[in-house]
Amino acid sequence: MPFPWQPGMRITADRLAQADYQRGSVPITWTGGTAGTWVEVPVTFPTPFASIPTVVVTPQGNIPSVGGTTTLQWGVSGVTTTGCVIRAMRSTAFTAQPFGWTAHA
């Protein structure tokens, strides 16, 4: 399926409501026992896609400071038409690190 947005297209409520683009966010928590290990959080898309989407994940707020000693790594795996898994590792304990995700088919 070609990308639905083309140069010169108008942004309309109907186009924005199409099921080929979805977004959301999930919190991930690292306790003293899980700091420094990968934590997985499943994401279920609100509406199943007709084909497997491309998913982009980005941490939001409260990310480690530049020059600090805390590391944060993340990725996405197991993408299907109905969901995916966000995987993240933080070297220190932290409660409810928000990760935003977008999915587009």
N, C-alpha and C positions, 0 to 999 in steps of 0.2 A: 504494500500500500504506500503510495507516495505521501510525503509530508503534507498535511492539509493546509498549511499556511504558505501562501505564495506572495511575492512582492506585489504591493498594491491592493491586497485584499483588505477589506474592512473588518474590524473586530466587532462582532455582534454577539448578543446574548445567546442566540441559537448556536453559533460556532463554538462559543466557550462551553456550552452545555453538552457538546458531543462527547460520547463515551470513549473517544480515542485519546483523551487526556484526563488524567486524574492526579490528585495530590493529597498529601496528608502529612502527619507527623506522629512520631512515637517517642516516648522517653525510654532511655536505657540507664540502668543503675548498676554501679559496681560497689560491692561491699568490701570490707576488709579481706574477705575470703576470695573474692573474684577479681580484685584489682590485679592488673597485669595479665589477665586471661581474656580470651575472646568470649563475649556474651552474644547470644543470638536472640532476636525478637522477630516473630513471624508477623507479616503484614498481609491482611486480606483486602483486596481491592473492593471498593464499594460496589462496582459493577464489573462483571467479568469482561475481559477484552475478547475480540474475535480472533486475534493472533497474539503471540507472545510480545509484550511491550519491552521497550528499553526503559530501564529504571535508573534514576540518578538519586543518590543519597548525599545529604549535606548536613553537618552538625550546625546547630543554631544556638548562638549565645553560649556563654560559659565554657568556651573552648580554651585550651591551655594558652597562656601568654607567650609571646615571642621571647625567646631567650630563657624561658623557664625550663624546669627539668621534667615536667609532666608531658608524656606523649599520648597521642590519641590517633588511632588508626581505625578505618572503617571500610566496609565494602558491602556488596549485595550478592546473594547467591540464590539458587533454586527458583529462578523467575519462571512463572507459569502464567497462564491467562487469568488466573484467579488470585495470585499473590506472589510473595517473595519472602526472603529472610534477610533482615539487616544484621550484619555481624560487625561488632566493634570491640576494640580493646583500648583500655585506658590504664595507664601505669599507676594511677592513684584511685582510691575510693572516691565515689561521687554519686550523688542521688539525682536521678531524673535528668540526665543530659538529653536535651531534645535533639532529634534528628528529623529533618524534613525530607520527604521523598516526592518525586514526581515520576509518573509513568506515562509513556506515550507509545501507541501502536500505529 
